[in-house]
Amino acid sequence: MEFPVRCYTCGAVIGDLYDQYKSLSKDKNPEQALNDLLVDRYCCRRMFLGHVEVMGTISKYPRI
Ligand SMILES: [Zn+2]
């Protein structure tokens, strides 16, 4: 599944921050990366922390 464009709970646009979050979280811990991106609400923070990239795995299996 792709990273969602909006937070499921509050509807804030967060999809544009995901690439920055990935690059920042390589160097820092995720808490500091989210603080730097000014993602303050915990509903939005969990969208980043709970996301698992599975597109690489799914694309190995073709549709029947
Ligand atoms: Zn939110």
N, CA, C, O and the ligand as a Tripos MOL2 file, in Angstrom:
@<TRIPOS>MOLECULE
protein
  257   255    65     0     0
PROTEIN
NO_CHARGES

@<TRIPOS>ATOM
      1 N           0.8470   -1.1820    0.0000 N.3       1 MET1
      2 CA          0.0000    0.0000    0.0000 C.3       1 MET1
      3 C           0.8860    1.2360    0.0000 C.2       1 MET1
      4 O           1.9200    1.2790    0.6670 O.2       1 MET1
      5 N           0.4680    2.2280   -0.7500 N.am      2 GLU2
      6 CA          1.1920    3.4930   -0.7800 C.3       2 GLU2
      7 C           0.9250    4.2730    0.5040 C.2       2 GLU2
      8 O          -0.0530    4.0140    1.2060 O.2       2 GLU2
      9 N           1.7910    5.2180    0.8000 N.am      3 PHE3
     10 CA          1.5640    6.0560    1.9660 C.3       3 PHE3
     11 C           0.3400    6.9310    1.7150 C.2       3 PHE3
     12 O           0.2200    7.5160    0.6380 O.2       3 PHE3
     13 N          -0.5610    7.0340    2.6710 N.am      4 PRO4
     14 CA         -1.7780    7.8090    2.4450 C.3       4 PRO4
     15 C          -1.5070    9.2990    2.2940 C.2       4 PRO4
     16 O          -0.5860    9.8410    2.9060 O.2       4 PRO4
     17 N          -2.3110    9.9450    1.4800 N.am      5 VAL5
     18 CA         -2.1520   11.3800    1.2460 C.3       5 VAL5
     19 C          -2.6020   12.1670    2.4700 C.2       5 VAL5
     20 O          -1.9770   13.1600    2.8410 O.2       5 VAL5
     21 N          -3.6870   11.7220    3.0940 N.am      6 ARG6
     22 CA         -4.2220   12.4400    4.2560 C.3       6 ARG6
     23 C          -4.2420   11.5320    5.4750 C.2       6 ARG6
     24 O          -4.2920   10.3080    5.3610 O.2       6 ARG6
     25 N          -4.2020   12.1600    6.6420 N.am      7 CYS7
     26 CA         -4.3370   11.4240    7.8910 C.3       7 CYS7
     27 C          -5.7520   10.8540    7.9580 C.2       7 CYS7
     28 O          -6.7190   11.5470    7.6400 O.2       7 CYS7
     29 N          -5.8710    9.6030    8.3680 N.am      8 TYR8
     30 CA         -7.1850    8.9620    8.4150 C.3       8 TYR8
     31 C          -8.1070    9.6230    9.4410 C.2       8 TYR8
     32 O          -9.3240    9.6360    9.2560 O.2       8 TYR8
     33 N          -7.5530   10.1590   10.4970 N.am      9 THR9
     34 CA         -8.3730   10.6840   11.5830 C.3       9 THR9
     35 C          -8.7200   12.1580   11.3840 C.2       9 THR9
     36 O          -9.8980   12.5140   11.4140 O.2       9 THR9
     37 N          -7.7310   13.0180   11.1830 N.am     10 CYS10
     38 CA         -8.0010   14.4570   11.1490 C.3      10 CYS10
     39 C          -8.0550   15.0170    9.7340 C.2      10 CYS10
     40 O          -8.5440   16.1320    9.5460 O.2      10 CYS10
     41 N          -7.5760   14.2910    8.7390 N.am     11 GLY11
     42 CA         -7.6660   14.7580    7.3640 C.3      11 GLY11
     43 C          -6.5710   15.7050    6.9340 C.2      11 GLY11
     44 O          -6.6360   16.2560    5.8350 O.2      11 GLY11
     45 N          -5.5650   15.9120    7.7640 N.am     12 ALA12
     46 CA         -4.4500   16.7870    7.3780 C.3      12 ALA12
     47 C          -3.6530   16.1430    6.2510 C.2      12 ALA12
     48 O          -3.4730   14.9260    6.2200 O.2      12 ALA12
     49 N          -3.1790   16.9700    5.3310 N.am     13 VAL13
     50 CA         -2.3770   16.4750    4.2130 C.3      13 VAL13
     51 C          -0.9870   16.1400    4.7290 C.2      13 VAL13
     52 O          -0.2720   17.0200    5.2070 O.2      13 VAL13
     53 N          -0.5980   14.8670    4.6350 N.am     14 ILE14
     54 CA          0.7010   14.4370    5.1430 C.3      14 ILE14
     55 C           1.5060   13.6870    4.0840 C.2      14 ILE14
     56 O           2.6800   13.3850    4.3010 O.2      14 ILE14
     57 N           0.8970   13.3880    2.9600 N.am     15 GLY15
     58 CA          1.5640   12.6030    1.9290 C.3      15 GLY15
     59 C           2.8010   13.2670    1.3580 C.2      15 GLY15
     60 O           3.7340   12.5880    0.9300 O.2      15 GLY15
     61 N           2.8120   14.5900    1.3510 N.am     16 ASP16
     62 CA          3.9600   15.3010    0.7980 C.3      16 ASP16
     63 C           5.1650   15.2610    1.7240 C.2      16 ASP16
     64 O           6.2780   15.5770    1.3010 O.2      16 ASP16
     65 N           4.9630   14.8800    2.9810 N.am     17 LEU17
     66 CA          6.0630   14.8710    3.9480 C.3      17 LEU17
     67 C           6.7720   13.5240    4.0260 C.2      17 LEU17
     68 O           7.8100   13.4130    4.6790 O.2      17 LEU17
     69 N           6.2320   12.5070    3.3760 N.am     18 TYR18
     70 CA          6.7540   11.1560    3.5860 C.3      18 TYR18
     71 C           8.1850   10.9890    3.0640 C.2      18 TYR18
     72 O           9.0130   10.3610    3.7240 O.2      18 TYR18
     73 N           8.4760   11.5400    1.8990 N.am     19 ASP19
     74 CA          9.8400   11.4150    1.3680 C.3      19 ASP19
     75 C          10.8530   12.1160    2.2730 C.2      19 ASP19
     76 O          11.9530   11.6090    2.4960 O.2      19 ASP19
     77 N          10.4750   13.2790    2.7900 N.am     20 GLN20
     78 CA         11.3560   13.9830    3.7260 C.3      20 GLN20
     79 C          11.5210   13.1830    5.0070 C.2      20 GLN20
     80 O          12.6140   13.1200    5.5700 O.2      20 GLN20
     81 N          10.4350   12.5730    5.4660 N.am     21 TYR21
     82 CA         10.4980   11.7540    6.6870 C.3      21 TYR21
     83 C          11.4490   10.5780    6.4970 C.2      21 TYR21
     84 O          12.2280   10.2560    7.3940 O.2      21 TYR21
     85 N          11.3860    9.9390    5.3380 N.am     22 LYS22
     86 CA         12.2670    8.7940    5.0950 C.3      22 LYS22
     87 C          13.7240    9.2050    5.1310 C.2      22 LYS22
     88 O          14.5560    8.5120    5.7170 O.2      22 LYS22
     89 N          14.0370   10.3340    4.5050 N.am     23 SER23
     90 CA         15.4360   10.7580    4.4840 C.3      23 SER23
     91 C          15.8960   11.2370    5.8540 C.2      23 SER23
     92 O          17.0400   10.9980    6.2410 O.2      23 SER23
     93 N          15.0150   11.9110    6.5920 N.am     24 LEU24
     94 CA         15.4010   12.3780    7.9290 C.3      24 LEU24
     95 C          15.5400   11.2340    8.9110 C.2      24 LEU24
     96 O          16.4140   11.2740    9.7780 O.2      24 LEU24
     97 N          14.7040   10.2190    8.8000 N.am     25 SER25
     98 CA         14.7310    9.1390    9.7830 C.3      25 SER25
     99 C          15.8970    8.1890    9.5760 C.2      25 SER25
    100 O          16.1280    7.3060   10.4010 O.2      25 SER25
    101 N          16.6420    8.3580    8.4750 N.am     26 LYS26
    102 CA         17.8620    7.5680    8.3150 C.3      26 LYS26
    103 C          18.9270    8.0460    9.2990 C.2      26 LYS26
    104 O          19.6750    7.2510    9.8690 O.2      26 LYS26
    105 N          18.9780    9.3840    9.4850 N.am     27 ASP27
    106 CA         20.0050    9.9590   10.3390 C.3      27 ASP27
    107 C          19.5670   10.0800   11.7930 C.2      27 ASP27
    108 O          20.3670    9.8930   12.7090 O.2      27 ASP27
    109 N          18.2790   10.3960   11.9980 N.am     28 LYS28
    110 CA         17.7880   10.6680   13.3520 C.3      28 LYS28
    111 C          16.8080    9.5870   13.7570 C.2      28 LYS28
    112 O          16.4650    8.7120   12.9620 O.2      28 LYS28
    113 N          16.3590    9.6550   15.0040 N.am     29 ASN29
    114 CA         15.2870    8.7430   15.3790 C.3      29 ASN29
    115 C          13.9680    9.3100   14.8560 C.2      29 ASN29
    116 O          13.8760   10.5100   14.5970 O.2      29 ASN29
    117 N          12.9480    8.4640   14.6960 N.am     30 PRO30
    118 CA         11.6960    8.9220   14.1000 C.3      30 PRO30
    119 C          11.0350   10.0520   14.8690 C.2      30 PRO30
    120 O          10.3970   10.9110   14.2600 O.2      30 PRO30
    121 N          11.1660   10.0760   16.1790 N.am     31 GLU31
    122 CA         10.5530   11.1480   16.9610 C.3      31 GLU31
    123 C          11.1320   12.4990   16.5600 C.2      31 GLU31
    124 O          10.3850   13.4550   16.3480 O.2      31 GLU31
    125 N          12.4510   12.5850   16.4560 N.am     32 GLN32
    126 CA         13.0860   13.8430   16.0880 C.3      32 GLN32
    127 C          12.7560   14.2330   14.6510 C.2      32 GLN32
    128 O          12.5840   15.4140   14.3510 O.2      32 GLN32
    129 N          12.6680   13.2410   13.7600 N.am     33 ALA33
    130 CA         12.3250   13.5360   12.3650 C.3      33 ALA33
    131 C          10.9300   14.1340   12.2690 C.2      33 ALA33
    132 O          10.7180   15.0870   11.5190 O.2      33 ALA33
    133 N           9.9740   13.5880   13.0170 N.am     34 LEU34
    134 CA          8.6100   14.1160   12.9830 C.3      34 LEU34
    135 C           8.5390   15.4880   13.6330 C.2      34 LEU34
    136 O           7.7610   16.3360   13.1940 O.2      34 LEU34
    137 N           9.3310   15.7230   14.6630 N.am     35 ASN35
    138 CA          9.3750   17.0510   15.2630 C.3      35 ASN35
    139 C           9.9380   18.0730   14.2820 C.2      35 ASN35
    140 O           9.4490   19.2010   14.2120 O.2      35 ASN35
    141 N          10.9600   17.6870   13.5270 N.am     36 ASP36
    142 CA         11.5360   18.6040   12.5440 C.3      36 ASP36
    143 C          10.5490   18.9310   11.4380 C.2      36 ASP36
    144 O          10.5530   20.0400   10.9030 O.2      36 ASP36
    145 N           9.7010   17.9650   11.0930 N.am     37 LEU37
    146 CA          8.7100   18.1970   10.0360 C.3      37 LEU37
    147 C           7.4540   18.8760   10.5620 C.2      37 LEU37
    148 O           6.5140   19.1070    9.8010 O.2      37 LEU37
    149 N           7.4230   19.1970   11.8490 N.am     38 LEU38
    150 CA          6.3000   19.8820   12.4970 C.3      38 LEU38
    151 C           5.0140   19.0630   12.4280 C.2      38 LEU38
    152 O           3.9210   19.6150   12.2940 O.2      38 LEU38
    153 N           5.1550   17.7500   12.5190 N.am     39 VAL39
    154 CA          3.9840   16.8720   12.6230 C.3      39 VAL39
    155 C           3.7310   16.6980   14.1150 C.2      39 VAL39
    156 O           4.3980   15.8980   14.7720 O.2      39 VAL39
    157 N           2.7610   17.4500   14.6550 N.am     40 ASP40
    158 CA          2.5600   17.5140   16.0950 C.3      40 ASP40
    159 C           1.4730   16.5680   16.5930 C.2      40 ASP40
    160 O           1.5930   16.0010   17.6790 O.2      40 ASP40
    161 N           0.4220   16.3970   15.8110 N.am     41 ARG41
    162 CA         -0.7030   15.5930   16.2960 C.3      41 ARG41
    163 C          -0.3270   14.1230   16.3210 C.2      41 ARG41
    164 O           0.3370   13.6300   15.4090 O.2      41 ARG41
    165 N          -0.7480   13.4300   17.3550 N.am     42 TYR42
    166 CA         -0.3710   12.0240   17.4570 C.3      42 TYR42
    167 C          -1.0910   11.1690   16.4470 C.2      42 TYR42
    168 O          -0.6050   10.0910   16.1040 O.2      42 TYR42
    169 N          -2.2630   11.6230   15.9450 N.am     43 CYS43
    170 CA         -2.9460   10.8490   14.9090 C.3      43 CYS43
    171 C          -2.1270   10.8690   13.6140 C.2      43 CYS43
    172 O          -2.0640    9.8700   12.8960 O.2      43 CYS43
    173 N          -1.5060   12.0050   13.3240 N.am     44 CYS44
    174 CA         -0.6890   12.1040   12.1190 C.3      44 CYS44
    175 C           0.6490   11.3930   12.3040 C.2      44 CYS44
    176 O           1.1700   10.7910   11.3660 O.2      44 CYS44
    177 N           1.1940   11.4610   13.4960 N.am     45 ARG45
    178 CA          2.4800   10.8100   13.7690 C.3      45 ARG45
    179 C           2.3740    9.3010   13.6230 C.2      45 ARG45
    180 O           3.2960    8.6450   13.1390 O.2      45 ARG45
    181 N           1.2350    8.7560   14.0490 N.am     46 ARG46
    182 CA          1.1030    7.3020   13.9380 C.3      46 ARG46
    183 C           1.0100    6.8570   12.4860 C.2      46 ARG46
    184 O           1.3340    5.7110   12.1750 O.2      46 ARG46
    185 N           0.5710    7.7420   11.5840 N.am     47 MET47
    186 CA          0.5140    7.3830   10.1710 C.3      47 MET47
    187 C           1.9230    7.1100    9.6450 C.2      47 MET47
    188 O           2.1310    6.1960    8.8460 O.2      47 MET47
    189 N           2.8780    7.9030   10.0970 N.am     48 PHE48
    190 CA          4.2620    7.7020    9.6690 C.3      48 PHE48
    191 C           4.8700    6.4830   10.3530 C.2      48 PHE48
    192 O           5.5360    5.6680    9.7140 O.2      48 PHE48
    193 N           4.6340    6.3650   11.6630 N.am     49 LEU49
    194 CA          5.2860    5.3110   12.4310 C.3      49 LEU49
    195 C           4.7210    3.9340   12.0990 C.2      49 LEU49
    196 O           5.4360    2.9340   12.1690 O.2      49 LEU49
    197 N           3.4420    3.8790   11.7370 N.am     50 GLY50
    198 CA          2.8140    2.5900   11.4760 C.3      50 GLY50
    199 C           2.8530    2.1380   10.0410 C.2      50 GLY50
    200 O           2.3950    1.0420    9.7220 O.2      50 GLY50
    201 N           3.4000    2.9760    9.1590 N.am     51 HIS51
    202 CA          3.3930    2.6260    7.7400 C.3      51 HIS51
    203 C           4.4830    1.6010    7.4310 C.2      51 HIS51
    204 O           5.6240    1.7430    7.8710 O.2      51 HIS51
    205 N           4.1190    0.5700    6.6720 N.am     52 VAL52
    206 CA          5.0640   -0.4430    6.2260 C.3      52 VAL52
    207 C           5.0250   -0.4750    4.7040 C.2      52 VAL52
    208 O           3.9620   -0.6340    4.1040 O.2      52 VAL52
    209 N           6.1850   -0.3220    4.0890 N.am     53 GLU53
    210 CA          6.2300   -0.3360    2.6260 C.3      53 GLU53
    211 C           6.2230   -1.7790    2.1420 C.2      53 GLU53
    212 O           7.1460   -2.5430    2.4270 O.2      53 GLU53
    213 N           5.1880   -2.1410    1.4170 N.am     54 VAL54
    214 CA          5.0700   -3.5070    0.9270 C.3      54 VAL54
    215 C           4.9740   -3.5680   -0.5940 C.2      54 VAL54
    216 O           4.8220   -4.6510   -1.1570 O.2      54 VAL54
    217 N           5.0600   -2.4310   -1.2600 N.am     55 MET55
    218 CA          4.9100   -2.4410   -2.7240 C.3      55 MET55
    219 C           6.0040   -3.2610   -3.3920 C.2      55 MET55
    220 O           5.7430   -3.9200   -4.3990 O.2      55 MET55
    221 N           7.2050   -3.2380   -2.8650 N.am     56 GLY56
    222 CA          8.2830   -4.0350   -3.4430 C.3      56 GLY56
    223 C           7.9960   -5.5180   -3.3530 C.2      56 GLY56
    224 O           8.3120   -6.2770   -4.2690 O.2      56 GLY56
    225 N           7.3980   -5.9290   -2.2500 N.am     57 THR57
    226 CA          7.0710   -7.3460   -2.0560 C.3      57 THR57
    227 C           5.8820   -7.7490   -2.9160 C.2      57 THR57
    228 O           5.8940   -8.8130   -3.5350 O.2      57 THR57
    229 N           4.8590   -6.9060   -2.9560 N.am     58 ILE58
    230 CA          3.6490   -7.2290   -3.7070 C.3      58 ILE58
    231 C           3.9340   -7.2890   -5.2030 C.2      58 ILE58
    232 O           3.3700   -8.1230   -5.9110 O.2      58 ILE58
    233 N           4.7960   -6.4190   -5.6810 N.am     59 SER59
    234 CA          5.0380   -6.3670   -7.1260 C.3      59 SER59
    235 C           5.7660   -7.5950   -7.6470 C.2      59 SER59
    236 O           5.8460   -7.7850   -8.8610 O.2      59 SER59
    237 N           6.3050   -8.4400   -6.7590 N.am     60 LYS60
    238 CA          6.9550   -9.6780   -7.2100 C.3      60 LYS60
    239 C           5.9470  -10.7000   -7.6890 C.2      60 LYS60
    240 O           6.2840  -11.6030   -8.4550 O.2      60 LYS60
    241 N           4.6910  -10.5570   -7.2350 N.am     61 TYR61
    242 CA          3.6680  -11.5500   -7.5510 C.3      61 TYR61
    243 C           2.7010  -10.9710   -8.5720 C.2      61 TYR61
    244 O           1.9530  -10.0440   -8.2580 O.2      61 TYR61
    245 N           2.7050  -11.5040   -9.7860 N.am     62 PRO62
    246 CA          1.7990  -10.9520  -10.8050 C.3      62 PRO62
    247 C           0.3510  -11.3350  -10.5540 C.2      62 PRO62
    248 O           0.0550  -12.3120   -9.8670 O.2      62 PRO62
    249 N          -0.5480  -10.5350  -11.1310 N.am     63 ARG63
    250 CA         -1.9660  -10.8580  -11.0230 C.3      63 ARG63
    251 C          -2.2580  -12.1060  -11.8360 C.2      63 ARG63
    252 O          -1.6260  -12.3580  -12.8620 O.2      63 ARG63
    253 N          -3.2040  -12.8680  -11.3770 N.am     64 ILE64
    254 CA         -3.5750  -14.1090  -12.0770 C.3      64 ILE64
    255 C          -4.5420  -13.7900  -13.2010 C.2      64 ILE64
    256 O          -4.9790  -14.6930  -13.9150 O.2      64 ILE64
    257 ZN         -4.0100   13.5500   11.9710 Zn       65 ZN65
@<TRIPOS>BOND
     1     1     2 1
     2     2     3 1
     3     3     4 2
     4     3     5 am
     5     5     6 1
     6     6     7 1
     7     7     8 2
     8     7     9 am
     9     9    10 1
    10    10    11 1
    11    11    12 2
    12    11    13 am
    13    13    14 1
    14    14    15 1
    15    15    16 2
    16    15    17 am
    17    17    18 1
    18    18    19 1
    19    19    20 2
    20    19    21 am
    21    21    22 1
    22    22    23 1
    23    23    24 2
    24    23    25 am
    25    25    26 1
    26    26    27 1
    27    27    28 2
    28    27    29 am
    29    29    30 1
    30    30    31 1
    31    31    32 2
    32    31    33 am
    33    33    34 1
    34    34    35 1
    35    35    36 2
    36    35    37 am
    37    37    38 1
    38    38    39 1
    39    39    40 2
    40    39    41 am
    41    41    42 1
    42    42    43 1
    43    43    44 2
    44    43    45 am
    45    45    46 1
    46    46    47 1
    47    47    48 2
    48    47    49 am
    49    49    50 1
    50    50    51 1
    51    51    52 2
    52    51    53 am
    53    53    54 1
    54    54    55 1
    55    55    56 2
    56    55    57 am
    57    57    58 1
    58    58    59 1
    59    59    60 2
    60    59    61 am
    61    61    62 1
    62    62    63 1
    63    63    64 2
    64    63    65 am
    65    65    66 1
    66    66    67 1
    67    67    68 2
    68    67    69 am
    69    69    70 1
    70    70    71 1
    71    71    72 2
    72    71    73 am
    73    73    74 1
    74    74    75 1
    75    75    76 2
    76    75    77 am
    77    77    78 1
    78    78    79 1
    79    79    80 2
    80    79    81 am
    81    81    82 1
    82    82    83 1
    83    83    84 2
    84    83    85 am
    85    85    86 1
    86    86    87 1
    87    87    88 2
    88    87    89 am
    89    89    90 1
    90    90    91 1
    91    91    92 2
    92    91    93 am
    93    93    94 1
    94    94    95 1
    95    95    96 2
    96    95    97 am
    97    97    98 1
    98    98    99 1
    99    99   100 2
   100    99   101 am
   101   101   102 1
   102   102   103 1
   103   103   104 2
   104   103   105 am
   105   105   106 1
   106   106   107 1
   107   107   108 2
   108   107   109 am
   109   109   110 1
   110   110   111 1
   111   111   112 2
   112   111   113 am
   113   113   114 1
   114   114   115 1
   115   115   116 2
   116   115   117 am
   117   117   118 1
   118   118   119 1
   119   119   120 2
   120   119   121 am
   121   121   122 1
   122   122   123 1
   123   123   124 2
   124   123   125 am
   125   125   126 1
   126   126   127 1
   127   127   128 2
   128   127   129 am
   129   129   130 1
   130   130   131 1
   131   131   132 2
   132   131   133 am
   133   133   134 1
   134   134   135 1
   135   135   136 2
   136   135   137 am
   137   137   138 1
   138   138   139 1
   139   139   140 2
   140   139   141 am
   141   141   142 1
   142   142   143 1
   143   143   144 2
   144   143   145 am
   145   145   146 1
   146   146   147 1
   147   147   148 2
   148   147   149 am
   149   149   150 1
   150   150   151 1
   151   151   152 2
   152   151   153 am
   153   153   154 1
   154   154   155 1
   155   155   156 2
   156   155   157 am
   157   157   158 1
   158   158   159 1
   159   159   160 2
   160   159   161 am
   161   161   162 1
   162   162   163 1
   163   163   164 2
   164   163   165 am
   165   165   166 1
   166   166   167 1
   167   167   168 2
   168   167   169 am
   169   169   170 1
   170   170   171 1
   171   171   172 2
   172   171   173 am
   173   173   174 1
   174   174   175 1
   175   175   176 2
   176   175   177 am
   177   177   178 1
   178   178   179 1
   179   179   180 2
   180   179   181 am
   181   181   182 1
   182   182   183 1
   183   183   184 2
   184   183   185 am
   185   185   186 1
   186   186   187 1
   187   187   188 2
   188   187   189 am
   189   189   190 1
   190   190   191 1
   191   191   192 2
   192   191   193 am
   193   193   194 1
   194   194   195 1
   195   195   196 2
   196   195   197 am
   197   197   198 1
   198   198   199 1
   199   199   200 2
   200   199   201 am
   201   201   202 1
   202   202   203 1
   203   203   204 2
   204   203   205 am
   205   205   206 1
   206   206   207 1
   207   207   208 2
   208   207   209 am
   209   209   210 1
   210   210   211 1
   211   211   212 2
   212   211   213 am
   213   213   214 1
   214   214   215 1
   215   215   216 2
   216   215   217 am
   217   217   218 1
   218   218   219 1
   219   219   220 2
   220   219   221 am
   221   221   222 1
   222   222   223 1
   223   223   224 2
   224   223   225 am
   225   225   226 1
   226   226   227 1
   227   227   228 2
   228   227   229 am
   229   229   230 1
   230   230   231 1
   231   231   232 2
   232   231   233 am
   233   233   234 1
   234   234   235 1
   235   235   236 2
   236   235   237 am
   237   237   238 1
   238   238   239 1
   239   239   240 2
   240   239   241 am
   241   241   242 1
   242   242   243 1
   243   243   244 2
   244   243   245 am
   245   245   246 1
   246   246   247 1
   247   247   248 2
   248   247   249 am
   249   249   250 1
   250   250   251 1
   251   251   252 2
   252   251   253 am
   253   253   254 1
   254   254   255 1
   255   255   256 2
@<TRIPOS>SUBSTRUCTURE
     1 MET1         2 RESIDUE 1 A MET
     2 GLU2         6 RESIDUE 1 A GLU
     3 PHE3        10 RESIDUE 1 A PHE
     4 PRO4        14 RESIDUE 1 A PRO
     5 VAL5        18 RESIDUE 1 A VAL
     6 ARG6        22 RESIDUE 1 A ARG
     7 CYS7        26 RESIDUE 1 A CYS
     8 TYR8        30 RESIDUE 1 A TYR
     9 THR9        34 RESIDUE 1 A THR
    10 CYS10       38 RESIDUE 1 A CYS
    11 GLY11       42 RESIDUE 1 A GLY
    12 ALA12       46 RESIDUE 1 A ALA
    13 VAL13       50 RESIDUE 1 A VAL
    14 ILE14       54 RESIDUE 1 A ILE
    15 GLY15       58 RESIDUE 1 A GLY
    16 ASP16       62 RESIDUE 1 A ASP
    17 LEU17       66 RESIDUE 1 A LEU
    18 TYR18       70 RESIDUE 1 A TYR
    19 ASP19       74 RESIDUE 1 A ASP
    20 GLN20       78 RESIDUE 1 A GLN
    21 TYR21       82 RESIDUE 1 A TYR
    22 LYS22       86 RESIDUE 1 A LYS
    23 SER23       90 RESIDUE 1 A SER
    24 LEU24       94 RESIDUE 1 A LEU
    25 SER25       98 RESIDUE 1 A SER
    26 LYS26      102 RESIDUE 1 A LYS
    27 ASP27      106 RESIDUE 1 A ASP
    28 LYS28      110 RESIDUE 1 A LYS
    29 ASN29      114 RESIDUE 1 A ASN
    30 PRO30      118 RESIDUE 1 A PRO
    31 GLU31      122 RESIDUE 1 A GLU
    32 GLN32      126 RESIDUE 1 A GLN
    33 ALA33      130 RESIDUE 1 A ALA
    34 LEU34      134 RESIDUE 1 A LEU
    35 ASN35      138 RESIDUE 1 A ASN
    36 ASP36      142 RESIDUE 1 A ASP
    37 LEU37      146 RESIDUE 1 A LEU
    38 LEU38      150 RESIDUE 1 A LEU
    39 VAL39      154 RESIDUE 1 A VAL
    40 ASP40      158 RESIDUE 1 A ASP
    41 ARG41      162 RESIDUE 1 A ARG
    42 TYR42      166 RESIDUE 1 A TYR
    43 CYS43      170 RESIDUE 1 A CYS
    44 CYS44      174 RESIDUE 1 A CYS
    45 ARG45      178 RESIDUE 1 A ARG
    46 ARG46      182 RESIDUE 1 A ARG
    47 MET47      186 RESIDUE 1 A MET
    48 PHE48      190 RESIDUE 1 A PHE
    49 LEU49      194 RESIDUE 1 A LEU
    50 GLY50      198 RESIDUE 1 A GLY
    51 HIS51      202 RESIDUE 1 A HIS
    52 VAL52      206 RESIDUE 1 A VAL
    53 GLU53      210 RESIDUE 1 A GLU
    54 VAL54      214 RESIDUE 1 A VAL
    55 MET55      218 RESIDUE 1 A MET
    56 GLY56      222 RESIDUE 1 A GLY
    57 THR57      226 RESIDUE 1 A THR
    58 ILE58      230 RESIDUE 1 A ILE
    59 SER59      234 RESIDUE 1 A SER
    60 LYS60      238 RESIDUE 1 A LYS
    61 TYR61      242 RESIDUE 1 A TYR
    62 PRO62      246 RESIDUE 1 A PRO
    63 ARG63      250 RESIDUE 1 A ARG
    64 ILE64      254 RESIDUE 1 A ILE
    65 ZN65       257 GROUP 0 **** ****
